[in-house]
Amino acid sequence: MCQITKELAALRRPGLLVEAANHGTAGYERRRDLRRMLRAAIPPSPRAALERLLPLEAALEHRRRTADKNYSFPRHVDILMALLAEARAFRSTSTPA
C-alpha cells in the first residue's frame, strides 16, 4: 500500500462533510475544478493532484477542529470532493503491487 493510499484510508471526517463531498462528485470536472483549487493551468496526474490536495485538506481539517474563524465549509467540501474523485481516478489507473 503506497503512502497516498494509507493517508486516504486514514481520513475520518464528519458524515455531513463527506456526504456533501460525495454528492458534489457528480458535477466534478477535473480540468475546471483542479485549475481553480490548485491554481494549475494543466491538471496534474491523479497521484500528483492527491499529493497537493491532501495537505490542503489537512489544513482545512485543522481549522475546522480548532474553530478557526478562517475555516470555510464550502472550500472543505470542494477539496474533499476533489480528493474523492482523484482517489477514484488514481485507483483505476494504478497497478496492483
C-alpha positions in Angstrom: 0.0 0.0 0.0 1.5 3.3 -1.0 1.7 6.4 1.2 -1.2 8.2 -0.6 -3.4 5.1 -0.2 -2.6 5.0 3.5 -3.3 8.7 4.0 -6.7 8.3 2.2 -7.6 5.3 4.2 -6.8 7.1 7.5 -9.1 10.1 6.7 -12.0 10.3 9.2 -14.4 13.2 8.6 -17.9 14.1 9.8 -20.7 12.4 7.8 -22.3 15.6 6.6 -19.0 16.8 5.2 -18.4 13.5 3.4 -22.0 13.3 2.2 -21.8 16.8 0.7 -18.5 16.0 -1.0 -19.9 12.7 -2.4 -22.9 14.5 -3.7 -20.6 17.1 -5.4 -18.5 14.5 -7.3 -21.4 14.1 -9.8 -20.6 17.6 -11.1 -16.8 17.4 -10.7 -15.0 18.4 -13.8 -11.3 17.7 -13.4 -9.9 20.3 -15.6 -12.1 23.1 -14.4 -12.0 22.2 -10.7 -8.3 21.4 -10.3 -7.4 24.6 -12.2 -9.4 26.5 -9.6 -8.4 24.5 -6.5 -4.7 24.0 -7.3 -4.2 27.1 -9.5 -2.8 24.8 -12.2 -3.2 25.6 -15.9 -2.9 21.9 -16.8 -4.4 19.4 -14.4 -1.7 17.1 -12.8 -2.0 13.3 -12.8 -4.3 11.9 -10.2 -1.4 11.0 -8.0 0.2 14.5 -8.2 -3.2 16.0 -7.6 -3.7 13.9 -4.5 -0.2 14.9 -3.3 -1.3 18.5 -3.5 -4.8 18.1 -2.2 -4.1 16.1 0.9 -2.1 18.9 2.7 -4.8 21.4 1.7 -7.5 19.2 3.2 -5.4 18.6 6.4 -5.1 22.4 6.9 -8.8 22.8 6.4 -9.5 20.0 8.9 -7.2 21.6 11.4 -9.1 24.9 11.0 -12.4 23.1 11.4 -11.3 21.3 14.6 -9.9 24.5 16.2 -12.9 26.6 15.2 -10.7 28.9 13.2 -12.6 32.0 12.0 -11.0 31.5 8.6 -12.4 28.0 8.1 -14.6 27.6 5.0 -17.1 24.8 4.9 -17.7 25.2 1.1 -13.9 25.1 0.5 -13.5 22.0 2.6 -16.3 20.3 0.7 -14.7 21.3 -2.6 -11.3 19.9 -1.6 -12.9 16.7 -0.3 -14.9 16.3 -3.5 -11.7 16.6 -5.5 -9.9 14.1 -3.2 -12.7 11.6 -3.7 -12.8 12.0 -7.4 -9.0 11.9 -7.8 -8.7 8.9 -5.5 -11.1 7.0 -7.8 -9.1 8.0 -10.8 -5.9 7.0 -9.0 -7.2 3.6 -8.1 -8.4 3.0 -11.6 -5.0 3.9 -13.2 -2.6 2.4 -10.6 -1.4 -1.1 -11.0 -1.7 -3.5 -8.1 1.6 -4.2 -6.3 
